[in-house]
Amino acid sequence: MSGKTAGAWQLKARGNREKFAEVERQWNTLTGDSFPMPAFSADSTARFDLKFRATRVGDVAFTSAETATPVRTAGTTALYEDHVRLWLVHRGVWALGGTRGDTELTVPAGRFALRHVGRLVHYATPPHSSAQVFVLPAAVFGSQLRDRTVTGDLGSAEIRLLVAHARAVHETVPELGAAGIDAVRSTLLELTRAVAARTVSTTDSTLAPVLARAARDLADRLLTEPGLSSARLARELGVSVRTLQRAFAAEGRSLTAHIRDRRLHEARAALTGGRRSVSEVAAHWQFTDGSHLTRLFKRRYGMTPSEYIRDNAARSEDSRNRSPSL
């Protein structure tokens, strides 16, 4: 097998066919013969504008692509590959076709499709599209996907966990040893099997860090909402509160502490300019009142919010006075 067995790369490129040939060479260097790039139409390569990330972990590969220009594959012969493919469409619409290039399945934004693919699937996307595609060995799934396509919403718990894990893998795979590569590969496969079954195993300890990261990502997006809690996050992620708590306990830190510390961090940033009152900041970041914020802020940073505002203003004034006049 040519190419690396594990690695990650990314690029932002626009140009003509000659520039696109460089993209193809980089892809082949990373993936070798196991994950061939399809042939693209002349219109697609004559003028293209894309952002692209690719990650390979053994016999698993996944990509994340944003395209400003339309993309369409070409050719009448599809390569035999015997893979399972998972498409997560974030923007635009992906039209997936068979060996003749005809459309068999359309996946709109906010949806996913998972199927066993015996041959390389043709596809077409409109301009300003973005999606992730996972390519996995079919043998691992056995008859789980035989003659069926699993579709669903990107907000499902299984997809949330898979996306969080894939992001972590892309960031860390260049530093992983053989044991780490085997571990992250196994988790990618297990999570994709969970997508196929539409359920996540809550007893698999290898999924604890994935679940914890997904919960942190979700909590960070909901920090200003009053109903944010372990129960809400567990419900969104499709697991029990106890399972979520165990995932954080394995890291030595509670989810409640993470939410509190992130809100304190954002509150301090909001107070830095001195343009908002302590009570306004407390209400925005869901502290009970100004006194509640003051008590936690002093415990965390060693001073009250009012003292922080005065100290920050004094340092800013001192910095301006020290600046040389022009």
Short mmCIF file of the C-alpha atoms (twelve columns), coordinates in Angstrom:
data_MODEL
# 
_entry.id   MODEL 
# 
loop_
_atom_site.group_PDB 
_atom_site.id 
_atom_site.type_symbol 
_atom_site.label_atom_id 
_atom_site.label_alt_id 
_atom_site.label_comp_id 
_atom_site.label_asym_id 
_atom_site.label_seq_id 
_atom_site.Cartn_x 
_atom_site.Cartn_y 
_atom_site.Cartn_z 
_atom_site.pdbx_PDB_model_num 
ATOM 1   C CA . MET A 1   0.000   0.000  0.000   1 
ATOM 2   C CA . SER A 2   1.427   3.386  -0.967  1 
ATOM 3   C CA . GLY A 3   0.923   6.524  1.103   1 
ATOM 4   C CA . LYS A 4   0.891   6.979  4.865   1 
ATOM 5   C CA . THR A 5   -1.168  4.861  7.239   1 
ATOM 6   C CA . ALA A 6   -1.999  7.892  9.418   1 
ATOM 7   C CA . GLY A 7   -1.792  11.620 8.947   1 
ATOM 8   C CA . ALA A 8   -3.675  14.870 8.427   1 
ATOM 9   C CA . TRP A 9   -3.398  17.840 6.125   1 
ATOM 10  C CA . GLN A 10  -5.401  20.871 5.078   1 
ATOM 11  C CA . LEU A 11  -5.308  23.501 2.384   1 
ATOM 12  C CA . LYS A 12  -7.122  26.514 1.040   1 
ATOM 13  C CA . ALA A 13  -6.805  26.719 -2.722  1 
ATOM 14  C CA . ARG A 14  -8.290  28.326 -5.770  1 
ATOM 15  C CA . GLY A 15  -7.208  28.246 -9.366  1 
ATOM 16  C CA . ASN A 16  -7.247  26.227 -12.556 1 
ATOM 17  C CA . ARG A 17  -6.632  22.629 -13.645 1 
ATOM 18  C CA . GLU A 18  -2.889  22.875 -13.010 1 
ATOM 19  C CA . LYS A 19  -3.473  23.973 -9.426  1 
ATOM 20  C CA . PHE A 20  -6.073  21.234 -8.958  1 
ATOM 21  C CA . ALA A 21  -3.484  18.670 -10.014 1 
ATOM 22  C CA . GLU A 22  -1.465  19.711 -6.927  1 
ATOM 23  C CA . VAL A 23  -4.497  18.973 -4.736  1 
ATOM 24  C CA . GLU A 24  -4.742  15.502 -6.275  1 
ATOM 25  C CA . ARG A 25  -1.041  14.836 -5.663  1 
ATOM 26  C CA . GLN A 26  -1.371  15.811 -2.002  1 
ATOM 27  C CA . TRP A 27  -4.410  13.568 -1.623  1 
ATOM 28  C CA . ASN A 28  -2.616  10.587 -3.148  1 
ATOM 29  C CA . THR A 29  0.433   11.173 -0.946  1 
ATOM 30  C CA . LEU A 30  -1.715  10.979 2.173   1 
ATOM 31  C CA . THR A 31  -4.138  8.221  1.295   1 
ATOM 32  C CA . GLY A 32  -2.314  6.037  -1.211  1 
ATOM 33  C CA . ASP A 33  -4.365  3.608  -3.285  1 
ATOM 34  C CA . SER A 34  -6.856  2.776  -0.544  1 
ATOM 35  C CA . PHE A 35  -8.949  5.938  -0.901  1 
ATOM 36  C CA . PRO A 36  -8.816  7.053  -4.529  1 
ATOM 37  C CA . MET A 37  -9.972  10.522 -5.486  1 
ATOM 38  C CA . PRO A 38  -12.721 10.444 -8.136  1 
ATOM 39  C CA . ALA A 39  -12.355 12.108 -11.505 1 
ATOM 40  C CA . PHE A 40  -13.950 15.561 -11.650 1 
ATOM 41  C CA . SER A 41  -15.678 17.302 -14.519 1 
ATOM 42  C CA . ALA A 42  -13.740 19.787 -16.624 1 
ATOM 43  C CA . ASP A 43  -15.903 22.642 -15.353 1 
ATOM 44  C CA . SER A 44  -15.124 21.717 -11.737 1 
ATOM 45  C CA . THR A 45  -11.344 21.781 -12.188 1 
ATOM 46  C CA . ALA A 46  -11.139 24.671 -14.659 1 
ATOM 47  C CA . ARG A 47  -12.066 27.101 -11.895 1 
ATOM 48  C CA . PHE A 48  -12.258 26.011 -8.286  1 
ATOM 49  C CA . ASP A 49  -12.208 27.624 -4.844  1 
ATOM 50  C CA . LEU A 50  -12.105 25.323 -1.822  1 
ATOM 51  C CA . LYS A 51  -11.028 24.739 1.747   1 
ATOM 52  C CA . PHE A 52  -10.136 21.151 2.435   1 
ATOM 53  C CA . ARG A 53  -9.061  18.985 5.366   1 
ATOM 54  C CA . ALA A 54  -8.273  15.289 5.170   1 
ATOM 55  C CA . THR A 55  -7.397  12.784 7.870   1 
ATOM 56  C CA . ARG A 56  -6.386  9.152  7.592   1 
ATOM 57  C CA . VAL A 57  -6.217  6.627  10.436  1 
ATOM 58  C CA . GLY A 58  -5.282  3.227  9.042   1 
ATOM 59  C CA . ASP A 59  -8.178  1.984  6.918   1 
ATOM 60  C CA . VAL A 60  -10.406 4.926  7.908   1 
ATOM 61  C CA . ALA A 61  -10.349 8.337  6.258   1 
ATOM 62  C CA . PHE A 62  -12.502 11.430 6.570   1 
ATOM 63  C CA . THR A 63  -12.587 14.796 4.875   1 
ATOM 64  C CA . SER A 64  -14.086 18.194 5.518   1 
ATOM 65  C CA . ALA A 65  -14.624 20.424 2.499   1 
ATOM 66  C CA . GLU A 66  -16.022 23.886 1.841   1 
ATOM 67  C CA . THR A 67  -16.431 24.856 -1.802  1 
ATOM 68  C CA . ALA A 68  -17.270 28.291 -3.168  1 
ATOM 69  C CA . THR A 69  -17.603 26.861 -6.678  1 
ATOM 70  C CA . PRO A 70  -19.824 23.984 -7.912  1 
ATOM 71  C CA . VAL A 71  -18.321 20.487 -7.944  1 
ATOM 72  C CA . ARG A 72  -19.311 17.500 -10.065 1 
ATOM 73  C CA . THR A 73  -17.591 14.179 -10.611 1 
ATOM 74  C CA . ALA A 74  -17.248 12.794 -14.117 1 
ATOM 75  C CA . GLY A 75  -16.744 9.510  -15.963 1 
ATOM 76  C CA . THR A 76  -18.846 6.442  -16.600 1 
ATOM 77  C CA . THR A 77  -16.639 3.915  -14.802 1 
ATOM 78  C CA . ALA A 78  -16.726 3.796  -11.038 1 
ATOM 79  C CA . LEU A 79  -13.928 2.123  -9.126  1 
ATOM 80  C CA . TYR A 80  -14.734 -0.859 -6.927  1 
ATOM 81  C CA . GLU A 81  -13.960 -0.015 -3.317  1 
ATOM 82  C CA . ASP A 82  -16.313 -1.871 -0.905  1 
ATOM 83  C CA . HIS A 83  -16.449 0.868  1.707   1 
ATOM 84  C CA . VAL A 84  -19.045 2.313  4.034   1 
ATOM 85  C CA . ARG A 85  -19.489 6.037  3.468   1 
ATOM 86  C CA . LEU A 86  -21.080 8.621  5.731   1 
ATOM 87  C CA . TRP A 87  -21.974 12.056 4.359   1 
ATOM 88  C CA . LEU A 88  -22.679 14.945 6.766   1 
ATOM 89  C CA . VAL A 89  -23.982 17.931 4.795   1 
ATOM 90  C CA . HIS A 90  -23.678 21.264 6.614   1 
ATOM 91  C CA . ARG A 91  -24.499 23.639 3.755   1 
ATOM 92  C CA . GLY A 92  -25.878 23.141 0.261   1 
ATOM 93  C CA . VAL A 93  -27.248 19.886 -1.167  1 
ATOM 94  C CA . TRP A 94  -25.236 16.805 -2.144  1 
ATOM 95  C CA . ALA A 95  -26.649 14.724 -4.981  1 
ATOM 96  C CA . LEU A 96  -25.188 11.215 -4.828  1 
ATOM 97  C CA . GLY A 97  -25.240 9.006  -7.909  1 
ATOM 98  C CA . GLY A 98  -24.449 5.533  -9.149  1 
ATOM 99  C CA . THR A 99  -22.071 4.214  -11.767 1 
ATOM 100 C CA . ARG A 100 -23.693 6.217  -14.561 1 
ATOM 101 C CA . GLY A 101 -23.607 9.470  -12.653 1 
ATOM 102 C CA . ASP A 102 -27.393 9.570  -12.216 1 
ATOM 103 C CA . THR A 103 -28.808 10.807 -8.906  1 
ATOM 104 C CA . GLU A 104 -29.860 8.063  -6.498  1 
ATOM 105 C CA . LEU A 105 -29.928 9.999  -3.234  1 
ATOM 106 C CA . THR A 106 -30.086 13.686 -2.304  1 
ATOM 107 C CA . VAL A 107 -28.734 14.826 1.064   1 
ATOM 108 C CA . PRO A 108 -29.756 18.396 2.021   1 
ATOM 109 C CA . ALA A 109 -28.092 20.675 4.562   1 
ATOM 110 C CA . GLY A 110 -28.566 19.551 8.144   1 
ATOM 111 C CA . ARG A 111 -28.892 15.870 7.225   1 
ATOM 112 C CA . PHE A 112 -26.640 12.825 6.966   1 
ATOM 113 C CA . ALA A 113 -26.657 9.638  4.904   1 
ATOM 114 C CA . LEU A 114 -24.837 6.391  5.694   1 
ATOM 115 C CA . ARG A 115 -24.608 3.453  3.291   1 
ATOM 116 C CA . HIS A 116 -22.466 0.550  2.156   1 
ATOM 117 C CA . VAL A 117 -20.940 1.515  -1.178  1 
ATOM 118 C CA . GLY A 118 -19.682 -1.201 -3.502  1 
ATOM 119 C CA . ARG A 119 -18.341 1.319  -5.963  1 
ATOM 120 C CA . LEU A 120 -17.050 4.855  -5.748  1 
ATOM 121 C CA . VAL A 121 -20.105 7.109  -5.678  1 
ATOM 122 C CA . HIS A 122 -20.437 10.046 -8.052  1 
ATOM 123 C CA . TYR A 123 -21.706 13.294 -6.596  1 
ATOM 124 C CA . ALA A 124 -22.557 16.897 -7.417  1 
ATOM 125 C CA . THR A 125 -22.753 19.950 -5.161  1 
ATOM 126 C CA . PRO A 126 -23.841 23.547 -5.799  1 
ATOM 127 C CA . PRO A 127 -21.564 26.509 -5.004  1 
ATOM 128 C CA . HIS A 128 -21.073 27.489 -1.348  1 
ATOM 129 C CA . SER A 129 -21.449 23.972 -0.004  1 
ATOM 130 C CA . SER A 130 -19.782 22.309 2.958   1 
ATOM 131 C CA . ALA A 131 -19.785 18.698 4.126   1 
ATOM 132 C CA . GLN A 132 -17.823 15.976 5.887   1 
ATOM 133 C CA . VAL A 133 -17.365 12.536 4.366   1 
ATOM 134 C CA . PHE A 134 -16.221 9.463  6.287   1 
ATOM 135 C CA . VAL A 135 -14.895 6.374  4.465   1 
ATOM 136 C CA . LEU A 136 -14.700 3.182  6.528   1 
ATOM 137 C CA . PRO A 137 -14.052 -0.534 5.898   1 
ATOM 138 C CA . ALA A 138 -17.284 -2.375 5.076   1 
ATOM 139 C CA . ALA A 139 -16.197 -5.620 6.750   1 
ATOM 140 C CA . VAL A 140 -16.487 -4.067 10.220  1 
ATOM 141 C CA . PHE A 141 -20.223 -3.479 9.732   1 
ATOM 142 C CA . GLY A 142 -21.063 -6.985 8.518   1 
ATOM 143 C CA . SER A 143 -24.745 -7.118 7.513   1 
ATOM 144 C CA . GLN A 144 -25.671 -4.039 9.574   1 
ATOM 145 C CA . LEU A 145 -25.996 -1.844 6.459   1 
ATOM 146 C CA . ARG A 146 -26.907 -4.484 3.886   1 
ATOM 147 C CA . ASP A 147 -29.412 -3.092 1.363   1 
ATOM 148 C CA . ARG A 148 -30.268 -0.055 3.477   1 
ATOM 149 C CA . THR A 149 -29.352 3.611  3.722   1 
ATOM 150 C CA . VAL A 150 -29.496 5.279  7.143   1 
ATOM 151 C CA . THR A 151 -30.455 8.957  7.061   1 
ATOM 152 C CA . GLY A 152 -31.097 11.446 9.823   1 
ATOM 153 C CA . ASP A 153 -30.503 14.835 11.367  1 
ATOM 154 C CA . LEU A 154 -27.035 16.231 12.101  1 
ATOM 155 C CA . GLY A 155 -28.257 17.164 15.559  1 
ATOM 156 C CA . SER A 156 -28.564 13.529 16.636  1 
ATOM 157 C CA . ALA A 157 -26.519 12.456 19.633  1 
ATOM 158 C CA . GLU A 158 -24.527 9.903  17.637  1 
ATOM 159 C CA . ILE A 159 -23.502 12.458 15.015  1 
ATOM 160 C CA . ARG A 160 -22.559 15.046 17.654  1 
ATOM 161 C CA . LEU A 161 -20.216 12.548 19.287  1 
ATOM 162 C CA . LEU A 162 -18.698 11.451 15.987  1 
ATOM 163 C CA . VAL A 163 -18.026 15.035 14.848  1 
ATOM 164 C CA . ALA A 164 -16.396 15.916 18.177  1 
ATOM 165 C CA . HIS A 165 -14.161 12.852 18.014  1 
ATOM 166 C CA . ALA A 166 -13.200 13.454 14.378  1 
ATOM 167 C CA . ARG A 167 -12.136 17.011 15.199  1 
ATOM 168 C CA . ALA A 168 -9.936  15.746 18.039  1 
ATOM 169 C CA . VAL A 169 -8.415  13.058 15.800  1 
ATOM 170 C CA . HIS A 170 -7.548  15.574 13.073  1 
ATOM 171 C CA . GLU A 171 -5.802  17.791 15.632  1 
ATOM 172 C CA . THR A 172 -3.796  15.020 17.306  1 
ATOM 173 C CA . VAL A 173 -3.158  12.239 14.781  1 
ATOM 174 C CA . PRO A 174 0.295   13.521 13.692  1 
ATOM 175 C CA . GLU A 175 1.476   13.036 17.292  1 
ATOM 176 C CA . LEU A 176 -0.070  9.622  17.952  1 
ATOM 177 C CA . GLY A 177 1.854   6.394  18.279  1 
ATOM 178 C CA . ALA A 178 0.650   3.003  17.084  1 
ATOM 179 C CA . ALA A 179 -1.488  2.355  20.175  1 
ATOM 180 C CA . GLY A 180 -3.118  5.783  19.934  1 
ATOM 181 C CA . ILE A 181 -3.891  5.290  16.246  1 
ATOM 182 C CA . ASP A 182 -5.559  1.945  16.984  1 
ATOM 183 C CA . ALA A 183 -7.601  3.535  19.781  1 
ATOM 184 C CA . VAL A 184 -8.936  6.479  17.794  1 
ATOM 185 C CA . ARG A 185 -9.666  4.230  14.802  1 
ATOM 186 C CA . SER A 186 -11.701 1.889  16.991  1 
ATOM 187 C CA . THR A 187 -13.686 4.804  18.393  1 
ATOM 188 C CA . LEU A 188 -14.401 6.172  14.898  1 
ATOM 189 C CA . LEU A 189 -15.738 2.772  13.863  1 
ATOM 190 C CA . GLU A 190 -17.762 2.301  17.036  1 
ATOM 191 C CA . LEU A 191 -19.389 5.713  16.724  1 
ATOM 192 C CA . THR A 192 -20.268 5.106  13.078  1 
ATOM 193 C CA . ARG A 193 -21.790 1.758  14.027  1 
ATOM 194 C CA . ALA A 194 -23.797 3.716  16.605  1 
ATOM 195 C CA . VAL A 195 -25.046 6.000  13.815  1 
ATOM 196 C CA . ALA A 196 -26.146 2.905  11.873  1 
ATOM 197 C CA . ALA A 197 -27.909 1.500  14.927  1 
ATOM 198 C CA . ARG A 198 -29.065 4.966  16.048  1 
ATOM 199 C CA . THR A 199 -27.890 4.299  19.594  1 
ATOM 200 C CA . VAL A 200 -24.683 4.907  21.557  1 
ATOM 201 C CA . SER A 201 -23.247 2.342  23.940  1 
ATOM 202 C CA . THR A 202 -23.102 4.016  27.348  1 
ATOM 203 C CA . THR A 203 -20.932 1.294  28.859  1 
ATOM 204 C CA . ASP A 204 -17.952 1.660  26.495  1 
ATOM 205 C CA . SER A 205 -15.246 3.485  28.478  1 
ATOM 206 C CA . THR A 206 -13.402 4.458  25.282  1 
ATOM 207 C CA . LEU A 207 -16.264 6.821  24.441  1 
ATOM 208 C CA . ALA A 208 -15.988 8.806  27.706  1 
ATOM 209 C CA . PRO A 209 -13.528 11.443 26.385  1 
ATOM 210 C CA . VAL A 210 -15.560 11.787 23.174  1 
ATOM 211 C CA . LEU A 211 -18.747 12.322 25.167  1 
ATOM 212 C CA . ALA A 212 -17.030 14.843 27.462  1 
ATOM 213 C CA . ARG A 213 -15.715 16.860 24.539  1 
ATOM 214 C CA . ALA A 214 -19.095 16.883 22.788  1 
ATOM 215 C CA . ALA A 215 -20.734 18.081 26.015  1 
ATOM 216 C CA . ARG A 216 -18.164 20.867 26.416  1 
ATOM 217 C CA . ASP A 217 -18.656 22.013 22.826  1 
ATOM 218 C CA . LEU A 218 -22.417 22.044 23.262  1 
ATOM 219 C CA . ALA A 219 -22.226 23.817 26.635  1 
ATOM 220 C CA . ASP A 220 -20.003 26.544 25.175  1 
ATOM 221 C CA . ARG A 221 -22.679 27.297 22.569  1 
ATOM 222 C CA . LEU A 222 -25.417 27.506 25.227  1 
ATOM 223 C CA . LEU A 223 -23.640 29.504 27.960  1 
ATOM 224 C CA . THR A 224 -26.102 32.415 27.874  1 
ATOM 225 C CA . GLU A 225 -29.193 30.195 28.092  1 
ATOM 226 C CA . PRO A 226 -30.894 29.968 31.505  1 
ATOM 227 C CA . GLY A 227 -31.811 26.292 31.160  1 
ATOM 228 C CA . LEU A 228 -28.248 25.040 30.692  1 
ATOM 229 C CA . SER A 229 -27.623 22.049 32.958  1 
ATOM 230 C CA . SER A 230 -26.214 18.547 33.009  1 
ATOM 231 C CA . ALA A 231 -29.733 17.212 32.445  1 
ATOM 232 C CA . ARG A 232 -30.232 19.384 29.342  1 
ATOM 233 C CA . LEU A 233 -26.872 18.406 27.844  1 
ATOM 234 C CA . ALA A 234 -27.458 14.720 28.570  1 
ATOM 235 C CA . ARG A 235 -30.845 14.929 26.855  1 
ATOM 236 C CA . GLU A 236 -29.333 16.683 23.810  1 
ATOM 237 C CA . LEU A 237 -26.594 14.052 23.550  1 
ATOM 238 C CA . GLY A 238 -28.926 11.101 24.027  1 
ATOM 239 C CA . VAL A 239 -27.338 9.707  27.199  1 
ATOM 240 C CA . SER A 240 -28.256 9.571  30.871  1 
ATOM 241 C CA . VAL A 241 -27.124 12.261 33.303  1 
ATOM 242 C CA . ARG A 242 -25.152 9.609  35.191  1 
ATOM 243 C CA . THR A 243 -23.309 8.553  32.018  1 
ATOM 244 C CA . LEU A 244 -22.396 12.164 31.294  1 
ATOM 245 C CA . GLN A 245 -21.215 12.706 34.857  1 
ATOM 246 C CA . ARG A 246 -19.029 9.584  34.673  1 
ATOM 247 C CA . ALA A 247 -17.419 10.869 31.474  1 
ATOM 248 C CA . PHE A 248 -16.371 14.062 33.264  1 
ATOM 249 C CA . ALA A 249 -15.383 12.239 36.445  1 
ATOM 250 C CA . ALA A 250 -12.820 10.315 34.377  1 
ATOM 251 C CA . GLU A 251 -11.177 13.679 33.625  1 
ATOM 252 C CA . GLY A 252 -11.221 14.763 37.278  1 
ATOM 253 C CA . ARG A 253 -13.547 17.708 36.662  1 
ATOM 254 C CA . SER A 254 -17.312 18.099 36.756  1 
ATOM 255 C CA . LEU A 255 -19.492 19.451 33.975  1 
ATOM 256 C CA . THR A 256 -20.980 21.957 36.433  1 
ATOM 257 C CA . ALA A 257 -17.481 23.291 37.140  1 
ATOM 258 C CA . HIS A 258 -16.772 23.604 33.414  1 
ATOM 259 C CA . ILE A 259 -19.944 25.644 32.846  1 
ATOM 260 C CA . ARG A 260 -19.219 27.875 35.836  1 
ATOM 261 C CA . ASP A 261 -15.604 28.515 34.818  1 
ATOM 262 C CA . ARG A 262 -16.514 29.242 31.196  1 
ATOM 263 C CA . ARG A 263 -19.182 31.718 32.302  1 
ATOM 264 C CA . LEU A 264 -16.709 33.404 34.661  1 
ATOM 265 C CA . HIS A 265 -14.166 33.647 31.839  1 
ATOM 266 C CA . GLU A 266 -16.701 35.271 29.525  1 
ATOM 267 C CA . ALA A 267 -17.933 37.576 32.297  1 
ATOM 268 C CA . ARG A 268 -14.394 38.792 32.955  1 
ATOM 269 C CA . ALA A 269 -13.912 39.484 29.234  1 
ATOM 270 C CA . ALA A 270 -17.184 41.460 29.196  1 
ATOM 271 C CA . LEU A 271 -16.047 43.537 32.205  1 
ATOM 272 C CA . THR A 272 -12.659 44.375 30.703  1 
ATOM 273 C CA . GLY A 273 -13.855 47.418 28.781  1 
ATOM 274 C CA . GLY A 274 -15.850 48.742 31.740  1 
ATOM 275 C CA . ARG A 275 -18.795 49.510 29.463  1 
ATOM 276 C CA . ARG A 276 -21.254 47.146 31.179  1 
ATOM 277 C CA . SER A 277 -22.276 47.059 34.815  1 
ATOM 278 C CA . VAL A 278 -21.675 44.076 37.060  1 
ATOM 279 C CA . SER A 279 -25.413 43.375 37.263  1 
ATOM 280 C CA . GLU A 280 -25.771 43.475 33.447  1 
ATOM 281 C CA . VAL A 281 -22.904 41.041 32.978  1 
ATOM 282 C CA . ALA A 282 -24.265 38.773 35.710  1 
ATOM 283 C CA . ALA A 283 -27.676 38.621 34.023  1 
ATOM 284 C CA . HIS A 284 -26.229 37.981 30.564  1 
ATOM 285 C CA . TRP A 285 -24.051 35.078 31.695  1 
ATOM 286 C CA . GLN A 286 -26.776 33.555 33.863  1 
ATOM 287 C CA . PHE A 287 -25.510 34.295 37.373  1 
ATOM 288 C CA . THR A 288 -28.295 34.695 39.937  1 
ATOM 289 C CA . ASP A 289 -27.444 38.362 40.523  1 
ATOM 290 C CA . GLY A 290 -24.488 40.707 40.929  1 
ATOM 291 C CA . SER A 291 -23.708 39.346 44.390  1 
ATOM 292 C CA . HIS A 292 -23.545 35.791 43.092  1 
ATOM 293 C CA . LEU A 293 -21.132 36.825 40.334  1 
ATOM 294 C CA . THR A 294 -19.058 38.856 42.802  1 
ATOM 295 C CA . ARG A 295 -18.668 35.917 45.198  1 
ATOM 296 C CA . LEU A 296 -17.599 33.444 42.487  1 
ATOM 297 C CA . PHE A 297 -15.449 36.007 40.666  1 
ATOM 298 C CA . LYS A 298 -13.448 36.834 43.810  1 
ATOM 299 C CA . ARG A 299 -12.969 33.152 44.602  1 
ATOM 300 C CA . ARG A 300 -11.685 32.544 41.045  1 
ATOM 301 C CA . TYR A 301 -9.643  35.684 40.358  1 
ATOM 302 C CA . GLY A 302 -8.790  37.049 43.808  1 
ATOM 303 C CA . MET A 303 -10.683 40.325 43.399  1 
ATOM 304 C CA . THR A 304 -14.264 41.496 43.006  1 
ATOM 305 C CA . PRO A 305 -15.638 42.496 39.583  1 
ATOM 306 C CA . SER A 306 -15.634 46.160 40.640  1 
ATOM 307 C CA . GLU A 307 -11.999 45.909 41.725  1 
ATOM 308 C CA . TYR A 308 -11.166 44.231 38.430  1 
ATOM 309 C CA . ILE A 309 -12.815 47.040 36.451  1 
ATOM 310 C CA . ARG A 310 -10.900 49.709 38.415  1 
ATOM 311 C CA . ASP A 311 -7.621  47.811 38.141  1 
ATOM 312 C CA . ASN A 312 -8.060  47.271 34.421  1 
ATOM 313 C CA . ALA A 313 -8.934  50.953 33.875  1 
ATOM 314 C CA . ALA A 314 -5.859  52.047 35.864  1 
ATOM 315 C CA . ARG A 315 -3.569  49.794 33.858  1 
ATOM 316 C CA . SER A 316 -5.065  51.073 30.610  1 
ATOM 317 C CA . GLU A 317 -4.547  54.679 31.698  1 
ATOM 318 C CA . ASP A 318 -0.967  53.951 32.746  1 
ATOM 319 C CA . SER A 319 -0.300  52.303 29.388  1 
ATOM 320 C CA . ARG A 320 -1.617  55.347 27.543  1 
ATOM 321 C CA . ASN A 321 0.546   57.675 29.633  1 
ATOM 322 C CA . ARG A 322 3.626   55.613 28.904  1 
ATOM 323 C CA . SER A 323 3.005   55.625 25.160  1 
ATOM 324 C CA . PRO A 324 5.319   58.054 23.337  1 
ATOM 325 C CA . SER A 325 3.500   61.047 21.872  1 
ATOM 326 C CA . LEU A 326 3.605   61.450 18.121  1 
# 
